[in-house]
Amino acid sequence: MIKKGDNVIITTGKDKGKSGSVEKVFPKEGKLIVAGLNILKRHRKSRKSNEKGTIIDVASPLDISNVKKVK
């Protein structure tokens, strides 16, 4: 059972071998968010005419089966 605050290592994907602490857990979906890892870039359109579009970093959830708890 992985809970918020646990230290985990990512076992698959682009961040394989990296470790971090769990920020949030979604038990119904079987996913979790690890602090500072699995970051995706999202392009945001301008909402107003005088505002510029921006690129923001968003933490994407990982499947619980793709991480391993560290003691």
TACORMO-V32334 format. One record per residue. N is the residue number from 1. RES is the residue in one letter. PHI is phi in whole degrees, -180 to 180 (none if undefined). PSI is psi in radians with two decimals (NA if undefined). D_LAST is the distance of its C-alpha to the last C-alpha in whole Angstrom. Layout:
n->N res->RES phi->PHI psi->PSI d_last->D_LAST
n->N res->RES phi->PHI psi->PSI d_last->D_LAST
This chain:
n->1 res->M phi->none psi->2.09 d_last->13
n->2 res->I phi->-100 psi->2.30 d_last->12
n->3 res->K phi->-123 psi->2.94 d_last->13
n->4 res->K phi->-60 psi->2.34 d_last->14
n->5 res->G phi->95 psi->-0.24 d_last->12
n->6 res->D phi->-70 psi->2.59 d_last->9
n->7 res->N phi->-91 psi->2.32 d_last->7
n->8 res->V phi->-134 psi->2.77 d_last->9
n->9 res->I phi->-116 psi->2.37 d_last->10
n->10 res->I phi->-82 psi->2.28 d_last->14
n->11 res->T phi->-101 psi->-0.27 d_last->15
n->12 res->T phi->-141 psi->2.83 d_last->19
n->13 res->G phi->96 psi->-2.97 d_last->22
n->14 res->K phi->-69 psi->-0.41 d_last->23
n->15 res->D phi->-103 psi->0.45 d_last->20
n->16 res->K phi->-57 psi->2.32 d_last->18
n->17 res->G phi->91 psi->-0.22 d_last->15
n->18 res->K phi->-86 psi->2.66 d_last->15
n->19 res->S phi->-126 psi->2.77 d_last->12
n->20 res->G phi->-172 psi->3.12 d_last->12
n->21 res->S phi->-99 psi->2.64 d_last->12
n->22 res->V phi->-78 psi->2.21 d_last->13
n->23 res->E phi->-90 psi->-0.74 d_last->17
n->24 res->K phi->-151 psi->2.52 d_last->19
n->25 res->V phi->-122 psi->2.38 d_last->18
n->26 res->F phi->-115 psi->1.55 d_last->21
n->27 res->P phi->-66 psi->-0.59 d_last->21
n->28 res->K phi->-67 psi->-0.64 d_last->25
n->29 res->E phi->-87 psi->-0.28 d_last->24
n->30 res->G phi->74 psi->0.63 d_last->21
n->31 res->K phi->-130 psi->2.86 d_last->20
n->32 res->L phi->-151 psi->2.83 d_last->18
n->33 res->I phi->-115 psi->2.25 d_last->18
n->34 res->V phi->-104 psi->2.33 d_last->16
n->35 res->A phi->-60 psi->2.14 d_last->17
n->36 res->G phi->77 psi->0.08 d_last->20
n->37 res->L phi->-124 psi->2.77 d_last->19
n->38 res->N phi->58 psi->0.84 d_last->21
n->39 res->I phi->-88 psi->2.27 d_last->24
n->40 res->L phi->-113 psi->2.66 d_last->28
n->41 res->K phi->-100 psi->2.28 d_last->31
n->42 res->R phi->-118 psi->2.35 d_last->34
n->43 res->H phi->-93 psi->2.16 d_last->37
n->44 res->R phi->-108 psi->2.20 d_last->39
n->45 res->K phi->-71 psi->2.76 d_last->43
n->46 res->S phi->-72 psi->2.42 d_last->45
n->47 res->R phi->-91 psi->-0.56 d_last->46
n->48 res->K phi->-116 psi->2.84 d_last->49
n->49 res->S phi->-67 psi->-0.54 d_last->52
n->50 res->N phi->-95 psi->0.08 d_last->51
n->51 res->E phi->-98 psi->2.54 d_last->47
n->52 res->K phi->-93 psi->2.68 d_last->45
n->53 res->G phi->-74 psi->2.64 d_last->43
n->54 res->T phi->-134 psi->2.89 d_last->39
n->55 res->I phi->-112 psi->2.16 d_last->36
n->56 res->I phi->-117 psi->2.63 d_last->33
n->57 res->D phi->-94 psi->2.28 d_last->29
n->58 res->V phi->-127 psi->2.31 d_last->28
n->59 res->A phi->-78 psi->2.18 d_last->24
n->60 res->S phi->-101 psi->2.45 d_last->24
n->61 res->P phi->-69 psi->2.56 d_last->22
n->62 res->L phi->-106 psi->2.67 d_last->20
n->63 res->D phi->-73 psi->2.47 d_last->20
n->64 res->I phi->-61 psi->-0.51 d_last->17
n->65 res->S phi->-71 psi->-0.21 d_last->17
n->66 res->N phi->-97 psi->0.16 d_last->17
n->67 res->V phi->-129 psi->2.75 d_last->13
n->68 res->K phi->-131 psi->2.33 d_last->10
n->69 res->K phi->-73 psi->2.38 d_last->7
n->70 res->V phi->-103 psi->2.43 d_last->4
n->71 res->K phi->-86 psi->NA d_last->0
